[in-house]
Amino acid sequence: MAKVSANYEVMYIIDVTLSEEDIAAIVEKFKALVEANGTLNEIELIGKRRLAYPINDKPDGYYVLMKFTSTPDFPAELKRVLGITEGVMRSLVTVIED
């Protein structure tokens, strides 16, 4: 039997050269997207951290971790939107096993 919903987590890194308002707008955009397509369980604004290696010649990034529950088709759409959003440097969506 197919799963109706599953638990996921997404971590994404935002370019720190953006203003605080732009960073907050990106966080709010993805928070609203998750809430519209599932249930947001937790959001953790980790903040500015040094990257393990430079991305686009930038040594720092703003980390955000969100845990949510949704149908199995939503994470693919979330990855697509993260990939085309200006200011998002990297992202990773994973399934949280029960």
Secondary structure as UniProt FT lines:
FT   STRAND          6..15
FT   TURN            16..17
FT   HELIX           20..37
FT   STRAND          38..55
FT   TURN            56..57
FT   STRAND          58..70
FT   TURN            72..73
FT   HELIX           74..84
FT   TURN            86..87
FT   STRAND          88..95
//
